[in-house]
Amino acid sequence: MALNLAVGLVTVSLWALGISQLCTINNICFAIDESGSISDTQFTAETYVVLGVARALDMISKARGTQTKYAAIDFGATESTVSSLTDLASFEQNVSHNPHRKDP
C-alpha cells in the first residue's frame, strides 16, 4: 500500500511539474538495481516504480503534444541493456520481462 501511495505521489508530482514547466522530456533512461543486495520483493517494487514513472512521464508528454522515448539499463556486478531507447509500449514489455539477476 505504501508503494502504491508513493507511485501515486510521484505521478501527481511529475504531472504538476510537467504542466508547469516549459521544457519537454524527449528521452529518459532508468537504471535498475540487479544486485543481490535487494530481495525479489524489492526488485518487483523497483520495477513497478520504474513503469509507473515512465507512464506518468508519457501522460505529460502526450498532454504537451510531444513523444518521449524510454530506455533502461541494469547494474549489479556488471551492467546490461534492459531496453534500448523506444516507445512506452515496447519499454513496458522489456522492463516487465527483465528477470532479477541477483548479481553478487
C-alpha positions in Angstrom: 0.0 0.0 0.0 2.8 2.4 0.8 4.4 1.7 -2.6 1.1 2.4 -4.3 0.9 5.7 -2.4 4.5 6.6 -3.3 3.9 5.9 -7.0 0.7 7.9 -6.9 2.5 10.9 -5.3 5.3 10.6 -7.9 2.8 10.6 -10.7 0.9 13.6 -9.4 4.2 15.5 -8.7 5.5 14.7 -12.2 2.2 15.7 -13.8 2.2 19.1 -11.9 5.9 19.7 -12.7 5.5 18.8 -16.4 2.5 21.0 -16.9 4.1 24.0 -15.1 7.5 23.8 -16.9 8.2 24.9 -20.5 10.9 22.2 -21.2 10.0 18.8 -22.6 11.4 15.4 -21.8 12.5 13.8 -25.0 14.5 10.8 -23.8 14.9 9.2 -20.4 17.0 6.2 -19.2 16.3 4.3 -16.0 19.0 2.4 -14.0 17.6 -0.8 -12.4 19.5 -2.4 -9.5 20.0 -6.1 -10.3 22.3 -6.7 -7.4 21.9 -9.5 -4.9 21.5 -6.9 -2.1 17.9 -6.4 -2.9 15.2 -9.1 -2.5 12.9 -10.4 -5.1 10.1 -8.4 -3.5 12.2 -5.2 -3.6 13.1 -5.9 -7.2 9.4 -6.3 -8.1 8.7 -3.0 -6.3 11.6 -1.3 -8.1 10.2 -2.5 -11.5 6.7 -1.3 -10.5 8.1 2.2 -9.7 10.1 2.5 -13.0 7.0 1.5 -15.0 4.8 3.9 -13.0 7.2 6.9 -13.5 7.5 6.1 -17.2 3.7 6.0 -17.6 3.4 9.3 -15.8 6.0 10.9 -18.0 4.2 9.6 -21.0 1.0 11.2 -19.9 2.7 14.5 -19.6 4.4 14.2 -23.0 1.1 13.3 -24.7 -0.6 16.3 -23.0 2.1 18.5 -24.3 2.0 17.0 -27.8 5.5 15.5 -27.6 6.8 11.9 -27.7 9.2 10.7 -25.0 11.3 7.7 -25.6 12.4 5.4 -22.8 15.4 3.2 -22.1 16.7 1.1 -19.1 20.0 -0.4 -18.1 20.5 -2.7 -15.2 23.5 -2.9 -12.9 25.0 -5.3 -10.4 28.4 -6.9 -10.8 28.0 -5.9 -14.5 25.6 -3.8 -16.4 23.5 -4.6 -19.4 20.7 -3.1 -21.6 17.2 -3.9 -20.5 15.6 -1.7 -23.1 17.1 0.4 -25.8 15.6 3.8 -26.5 12.0 3.1 -27.6 8.3 4.0 -27.1 6.4 3.3 -23.9 4.7 0.1 -25.0 8.0 -1.6 -26.0 9.7 -0.2 -22.9 7.0 -1.7 -20.7 7.3 -5.1 -22.4 11.1 -5.1 -22.0 11.1 -4.0 -18.4 8.3 -6.3 -17.4 10.2 -9.3 -18.7 13.5 -8.4 -17.1 14.5 -11.1 -14.6 16.2 -10.3 -11.3 19.8 -11.5 -11.9 20.8 -11.2 -8.2 24.4 -10.3 -9.2 26.9 -10.6 -6.3 
